[in-house]
Amino acid sequence: MAFQGSPVRVLVIPGLRGSGPAHWQSWLQGHLRQSRRAVRVEQHDWNTADLAAWAARIGETLAAEPLGAWVAVAHSFGCLALAQHLLSTCGRSAHGVRAALLVAPADPARFGLDDQPLRQRLRLPATLLASDTDPWMSASSAESFAQAWGSGFVNLGDAGHINAEAGFGPLPAAKKLTEFLIHRVEQSRRPERAALHEFSFAV
């Protein structure tokens, strides 16, 4: 159970075609690189939106890392893959995502997917960032998904798909929300650490 005292780490989950060096996910990962707190999910095929395969890859990435608590930071189709992972059996494994930042999720209908299985409560602290001008999902649909997932909702206005093509680049809002979620997870783990401390003295 020593993993309960390990630092909260960040799982970066890009969307289709990955997140290049100019993308805000790469910018955010760069801020966390020195502390080795960030790991990126690398899909086997970045060009094919296979929800089951992408969700399984999230589970494989977590299973390859030491046990611990994670904040997932997902973009576009990566948000759908994360939701699928969290709603599946693998999402309830010991390799736990404890909070999530969901940025510009893609509309499942754009990929011929039924959105109803994904419209379930994620049961963890989460925030969804959306845009009024996102071509991949309308702001009203994004807000509807936020309600279904039980997440907070922030509309950035005229921000396109909130990616490098839209000028993001640095995205301070994502960094601030990620730090907030890390802090929230750390606060929630304090009772676990206290119990572990008492146990160590008891034995």
VEXZAFI-386502 format. One record per residue (C-alpha): residue number from 1; residue in three letters; x, y, z. Coordinates in nm, 2 decimals, always signed. Layout:
<volos>
{nr = NUM; rest = ALA; east = X; north = Y; up = Z}
...
</volos>
This chain:
<volos>
{nr = 1; rest = MET; east = +0.00; north = +0.00; up = +0.00}
{nr = 2; rest = ALA; east = +0.30; north = +0.23; up = -0.02}
{nr = 3; rest = PHE; east = +0.17; north = +0.38; up = -0.34}
{nr = 4; rest = GLN; east = -0.08; north = +0.59; up = -0.13}
{nr = 5; rest = GLY; east = +0.20; north = +0.82; up = -0.04}
{nr = 6; rest = SER; east = +0.33; north = +0.87; up = -0.39}
{nr = 7; rest = PRO; east = +0.28; north = +1.21; up = -0.56}
{nr = 8; rest = VAL; east = -0.03; north = +1.26; up = -0.78}
{nr = 9; rest = ARG; east = +0.07; north = +1.23; up = -1.15}
{nr = 10; rest = VAL; east = -0.08; north = +1.36; up = -1.47}
{nr = 11; rest = LEU; east = -0.19; north = +1.13; up = -1.76}
{nr = 12; rest = VAL; east = -0.19; north = +1.32; up = -2.09}
{nr = 13; rest = ILE; east = -0.44; north = +1.18; up = -2.34}
{nr = 14; rest = PRO; east = -0.43; north = +1.34; up = -2.68}
{nr = 15; rest = GLY; east = -0.69; north = +1.33; up = -2.95}
{nr = 16; rest = LEU; east = -0.67; north = +1.22; up = -3.32}
{nr = 17; rest = ARG; east = -0.33; north = +1.25; up = -3.48}
{nr = 18; rest = GLY; east = -0.18; north = +1.31; up = -3.13}
{nr = 19; rest = SER; east = -0.07; north = +1.65; up = -2.99}
{nr = 20; rest = GLY; east = +0.23; north = +1.80; up = -3.16}
{nr = 21; rest = PRO; east = +0.50; north = +2.02; up = -3.00}
{nr = 22; rest = ALA; east = +0.29; north = +2.33; up = -3.05}
{nr = 23; rest = HIS; east = -0.02; north = +2.19; up = -2.88}
{nr = 24; rest = TRP; east = -0.11; north = +2.30; up = -2.52}
{nr = 25; rest = GLN; east = -0.09; north = +1.94; up = -2.40}
{nr = 26; rest = SER; east = +0.28; north = +1.93; up = -2.50}
{nr = 27; rest = TRP; east = +0.32; north = +2.27; up = -2.33}
{nr = 28; rest = LEU; east = +0.16; north = +2.14; up = -2.01}
{nr = 29; rest = GLN; east = +0.36; north = +1.82; up = -2.02}
{nr = 30; rest = GLY; east = +0.68; north = +2.03; up = -2.05}
{nr = 31; rest = HIS; east = +0.60; north = +2.21; up = -1.73}
{nr = 32; rest = LEU; east = +0.57; north = +1.88; up = -1.55}
{nr = 33; rest = ARG; east = +0.86; north = +1.70; up = -1.72}
{nr = 34; rest = GLN; east = +1.13; north = +1.79; up = -1.46}
{nr = 35; rest = SER; east = +0.93; north = +1.64; up = -1.18}
{nr = 36; rest = ARG; east = +0.85; north = +1.33; up = -1.39}
{nr = 37; rest = ARG; east = +0.49; north = +1.37; up = -1.30}
{nr = 38; rest = ALA; east = +0.34; north = +1.34; up = -1.65}
{nr = 39; rest = VAL; east = +0.30; north = +1.04; up = -1.88}
{nr = 40; rest = ARG; east = +0.15; north = +1.06; up = -2.22}
{nr = 41; rest = VAL; east = -0.08; north = +0.79; up = -2.36}
{nr = 42; rest = GLU; east = +0.07; north = +0.68; up = -2.70}
{nr = 43; rest = GLN; east = -0.20; north = +0.52; up = -2.92}
{nr = 44; rest = HIS; east = -0.10; north = +0.24; up = -3.16}
{nr = 45; rest = ASP; east = -0.29; north = +0.42; up = -3.44}
{nr = 46; rest = TRP; east = -0.33; north = +0.79; up = -3.41}
{nr = 47; rest = ASN; east = -0.54; north = +0.82; up = -3.73}
{nr = 48; rest = THR; east = -0.82; north = +0.57; up = -3.65}
{nr = 49; rest = ALA; east = -1.08; north = +0.67; up = -3.39}
{nr = 50; rest = ASP; east = -1.13; north = +0.32; up = -3.24}
{nr = 51; rest = LEU; east = -1.30; north = +0.39; up = -2.90}
{nr = 52; rest = ALA; east = -1.24; north = +0.05; up = -2.75}
{nr = 53; rest = ALA; east = -0.88; north = +0.03; up = -2.86}
{nr = 54; rest = TRP; east = -0.80; north = +0.38; up = -2.74}
{nr = 55; rest = ALA; east = -0.97; north = +0.31; up = -2.40}
{nr = 56; rest = ALA; east = -0.78; north = -0.01; up = -2.36}
{nr = 57; rest = ARG; east = -0.45; north = +0.17; up = -2.44}
{nr = 58; rest = ILE; east = -0.52; north = +0.41; up = -2.15}
{nr = 59; rest = GLY; east = -0.55; north = +0.11; up = -1.92}
{nr = 60; rest = GLU; east = -0.23; north = -0.04; up = -2.06}
{nr = 61; rest = THR; east = -0.04; north = +0.28; up = -2.00}
{nr = 62; rest = LEU; east = -0.15; north = +0.30; up = -1.64}
{nr = 63; rest = ALA; east = -0.08; north = -0.06; up = -1.58}
{nr = 64; rest = ALA; east = +0.28; north = -0.01; up = -1.70}
{nr = 65; rest = GLU; east = +0.34; north = +0.26; up = -1.44}
{nr = 66; rest = PRO; east = +0.38; north = +0.23; up = -1.06}
{nr = 67; rest = LEU; east = +0.06; north = +0.22; up = -0.86}
{nr = 68; rest = GLY; east = -0.07; north = +0.56; up = -0.77}
{nr = 69; rest = ALA; east = -0.32; north = +0.84; up = -0.81}
{nr = 70; rest = TRP; east = -0.36; north = +1.02; up = -1.14}
{nr = 71; rest = VAL; east = -0.52; north = +1.34; up = -1.29}
{nr = 72; rest = ALA; east = -0.61; north = +1.27; up = -1.65}
{nr = 73; rest = VAL; east = -0.59; north = +1.56; up = -1.90}
{nr = 74; rest = ALA; east = -0.77; north = +1.47; up = -2.22}
{nr = 75; rest = HIS; east = -0.84; north = +1.64; up = -2.55}
{nr = 76; rest = SER; east = -1.10; north = +1.58; up = -2.82}
{nr = 77; rest = PHE; east = -1.14; north = +1.21; up = -2.90}
{nr = 78; rest = GLY; east = -0.91; north = +1.14; up = -2.61}
{nr = 79; rest = CYS; east = -1.20; north = +1.27; up = -2.38}
{nr = 80; rest = LEU; east = -1.43; north = +1.00; up = -2.52}
{nr = 81; rest = ALA; east = -1.16; north = +0.73; up = -2.48}
{nr = 82; rest = LEU; east = -1.11; north = +0.84; up = -2.12}
{nr = 83; rest = ALA; east = -1.48; north = +0.83; up = -2.05}
{nr = 84; rest = GLN; east = -1.50; north = +0.48; up = -2.20}
{nr = 85; rest = HIS; east = -1.20; north = +0.37; up = -1.98}
{nr = 86; rest = LEU; east = -1.35; north = +0.52; up = -1.66}
{nr = 87; rest = LEU; east = -1.69; north = +0.36; up = -1.73}
{nr = 88; rest = SER; east = -1.54; north = +0.02; up = -1.80}
{nr = 89; rest = THR; east = -1.40; north = -0.25; up = -1.56}
{nr = 90; rest = CYS; east = -1.05; north = -0.13; up = -1.62}
{nr = 91; rest = GLY; east = -1.14; north = +0.22; up = -1.51}
{nr = 92; rest = ARG; east = -1.21; north = +0.08; up = -1.16}
{nr = 93; rest = SER; east = -0.87; north = -0.09; up = -1.12}
{nr = 94; rest = ALA; east = -0.60; north = +0.00; up = -0.87}
{nr = 95; rest = HIS; east = -0.42; north = +0.21; up = -1.13}
{nr = 96; rest = GLY; east = -0.67; north = +0.49; up = -1.06}
{nr = 97; rest = VAL; east = -0.76; north = +0.81; up = -1.24}
{nr = 98; rest = ARG; east = -0.89; north = +1.02; up = -0.95}
{nr = 99; rest = ALA; east = -0.98; north = +1.34; up = -1.14}
{nr = 100; rest = ALA; east = -1.01; north = +1.46; up = -1.50}
{nr = 101; rest = LEU; east = -0.98; north = +1.77; up = -1.71}
{nr = 102; rest = LEU; east = -1.17; north = +1.72; up = -2.04}
{nr = 103; rest = VAL; east = -1.09; north = +1.97; up = -2.30}
{nr = 104; rest = ALA; east = -1.30; north = +2.02; up = -2.63}
{nr = 105; rest = PRO; east = -1.45; north = +1.67; up = -2.64}
{nr = 106; rest = ALA; east = -1.54; north = +1.55; up = -2.99}
{nr = 107; rest = ASP; east = -1.90; north = +1.46; up = -3.06}
{nr = 108; rest = PRO; east = -1.94; north = +1.08; up = -3.07}
{nr = 109; rest = ALA; east = -2.18; north = +1.12; up = -3.37}
{nr = 110; rest = ARG; east = -1.89; north = +1.25; up = -3.58}
{nr = 111; rest = PHE; east = -1.74; north = +0.90; up = -3.56}
{nr = 112; rest = GLY; east = -2.07; north = +0.70; up = -3.60}
{nr = 113; rest = LEU; east = -2.08; north = +0.63; up = -3.22}
{nr = 114; rest = ASP; east = -2.39; north = +0.60; up = -3.00}
{nr = 115; rest = ASP; east = -2.34; north = +0.87; up = -2.73}
{nr = 116; rest = GLN; east = -2.58; north = +0.71; up = -2.48}
{nr = 117; rest = PRO; east = -2.34; north = +0.45; up = -2.33}
{nr = 118; rest = LEU; east = -2.09; north = +0.74; up = -2.27}
{nr = 119; rest = ARG; east = -2.35; north = +0.96; up = -2.10}
{nr = 120; rest = GLN; east = -2.30; north = +0.82; up = -1.75}
{nr = 121; rest = ARG; east = -2.17; north = +0.98; up = -1.44}
{nr = 122; rest = LEU; east = -1.79; north = +0.95; up = -1.41}
{nr = 123; rest = ARG; east = -1.79; north = +0.96; up = -1.03}
{nr = 124; rest = LEU; east = -1.48; north = +1.17; up = -0.99}
{nr = 125; rest = PRO; east = -1.39; north = +1.54; up = -0.98}
{nr = 126; rest = ALA; east = -1.38; north = +1.67; up = -1.33}
{nr = 127; rest = THR; east = -1.40; north = +1.99; up = -1.53}
{nr = 128; rest = LEU; east = -1.49; north = +2.02; up = -1.90}
{nr = 129; rest = LEU; east = -1.35; north = +2.31; up = -2.11}
{nr = 130; rest = ALA; east = -1.55; north = +2.40; up = -2.42}
{nr = 131; rest = SER; east = -1.58; north = +2.66; up = -2.69}
{nr = 132; rest = ASP; east = -1.86; north = +2.85; up = -2.87}
{nr = 133; rest = THR; east = -1.68; north = +2.79; up = -3.20}
{nr = 134; rest = ASP; east = -1.56; north = +2.43; up = -3.17}
{nr = 135; rest = PRO; east = -1.63; north = +2.25; up = -3.50}
{nr = 136; rest = TRP; east = -1.61; north = +1.91; up = -3.33}
{nr = 137; rest = MET; east = -1.88; north = +1.97; up = -3.06}
{nr = 138; rest = SER; east = -2.12; north = +2.26; up = -3.00}
{nr = 139; rest = ALA; east = -2.11; north = +2.44; up = -2.67}
{nr = 140; rest = SER; east = -2.46; north = +2.32; up = -2.58}
{nr = 141; rest = SER; east = -2.37; north = +1.96; up = -2.65}
{nr = 142; rest = ALA; east = -2.05; north = +2.00; up = -2.45}
{nr = 143; rest = GLU; east = -2.25; north = +2.14; up = -2.16}
{nr = 144; rest = SER; east = -2.49; north = +1.85; up = -2.19}
{nr = 145; rest = PHE; east = -2.21; north = +1.60; up = -2.16}
{nr = 146; rest = ALA; east = -2.07; north = +1.79; up = -1.86}
{nr = 147; rest = GLN; east = -2.40; north = +1.74; up = -1.69}
{nr = 148; rest = ALA; east = -2.41; north = +1.37; up = -1.78}
{nr = 149; rest = TRP; east = -2.06; north = +1.32; up = -1.66}
{nr = 150; rest = GLY; east = -2.11; north = +1.52; up = -1.34}
{nr = 151; rest = SER; east = -1.83; north = +1.76; up = -1.43}
{nr = 152; rest = GLY; east = -1.79; north = +2.13; up = -1.40}
{nr = 153; rest = PHE; east = -1.82; north = +2.33; up = -1.72}
{nr = 154; rest = VAL; east = -1.62; north = +2.63; up = -1.85}
{nr = 155; rest = ASN; east = -1.69; north = +2.80; up = -2.18}
{nr = 156; rest = LEU; east = -1.38; north = +2.97; up = -2.32}
{nr = 157; rest = GLY; east = -1.58; north = +3.16; up = -2.58}
{nr = 158; rest = ASP; east = -1.43; north = +3.20; up = -2.93}
{nr = 159; rest = ALA; east = -1.16; north = +2.94; up = -2.89}
{nr = 160; rest = GLY; east = -1.22; north = +2.69; up = -3.18}
{nr = 161; rest = HIS; east = -1.12; north = +2.34; up = -3.10}
{nr = 162; rest = ILE; east = -0.88; north = +2.46; up = -2.83}
{nr = 163; rest = ASN; east = -0.58; north = +2.32; up = -3.01}
{nr = 164; rest = ALA; east = -0.26; north = +2.44; up = -3.18}
{nr = 165; rest = GLU; east = -0.46; north = +2.54; up = -3.50}
{nr = 166; rest = ALA; east = -0.68; north = +2.76; up = -3.28}
{nr = 167; rest = GLY; east = -0.37; north = +2.92; up = -3.12}
{nr = 168; rest = PHE; east = -0.33; north = +2.70; up = -2.81}
{nr = 169; rest = GLY; east = -0.01; north = +2.68; up = -2.76}
{nr = 170; rest = PRO; east = +0.01; north = +2.78; up = -2.40}
{nr = 171; rest = LEU; east = -0.32; north = +2.73; up = -2.22}
{nr = 172; rest = PRO; east = -0.28; north = +2.87; up = -1.87}
{nr = 173; rest = ALA; east = -0.64; north = +2.78; up = -1.78}
{nr = 174; rest = ALA; east = -0.56; north = +2.41; up = -1.84}
{nr = 175; rest = LYS; east = -0.25; north = +2.43; up = -1.62}
{nr = 176; rest = LYS; east = -0.44; north = +2.61; up = -1.34}
{nr = 177; rest = LEU; east = -0.72; north = +2.36; up = -1.35}
{nr = 178; rest = THR; east = -0.48; north = +2.06; up = -1.36}
{nr = 179; rest = GLU; east = -0.30; north = +2.20; up = -1.05}
{nr = 180; rest = PHE; east = -0.63; north = +2.25; up = -0.88}
{nr = 181; rest = LEU; east = -0.74; north = +1.89; up = -0.95}
{nr = 182; rest = ILE; east = -0.40; north = +1.76; up = -0.83}
{nr = 183; rest = HIS; east = -0.45; north = +1.96; up = -0.50}
{nr = 184; rest = ARG; east = -0.80; north = +1.82; up = -0.47}
{nr = 185; rest = VAL; east = -0.68; north = +1.46; up = -0.51}
{nr = 186; rest = GLU; east = -0.40; north = +1.52; up = -0.26}
{nr = 187; rest = GLN; east = -0.65; north = +1.66; up = -0.01}
{nr = 188; rest = SER; east = -0.88; north = +1.35; up = -0.06}
{nr = 189; rest = ARG; east = -0.59; north = +1.12; up = +0.01}
{nr = 190; rest = ARG; east = -0.50; north = +1.27; up = +0.35}
{nr = 191; rest = PRO; east = -0.72; north = +1.02; up = +0.55}
{nr = 192; rest = GLU; east = -0.56; north = +0.73; up = +0.36}
{nr = 193; rest = ARG; east = -0.21; north = +0.86; up = +0.46}
{nr = 194; rest = ALA; east = -0.32; north = +0.91; up = +0.82}
{nr = 195; rest = ALA; east = -0.45; north = +0.56; up = +0.84}
{nr = 196; rest = LEU; east = -0.14; north = +0.42; up = +0.68}
{nr = 197; rest = HIS; east = +0.08; north = +0.61; up = +0.94}
{nr = 198; rest = GLU; east = -0.13; north = +0.47; up = +1.23}
{nr = 199; rest = PHE; east = -0.10; north = +0.12; up = +1.09}
{nr = 200; rest = SER; east = +0.28; north = +0.15; up = +1.06}
{nr = 201; rest = PHE; east = +0.31; north = +0.24; up = +1.43}
{nr = 202; rest = ALA; east = +0.06; north = -0.03; up = +1.52}
{nr = 203; rest = VAL; east = +0.28; north = -0.30; up = +1.37}
</volos>
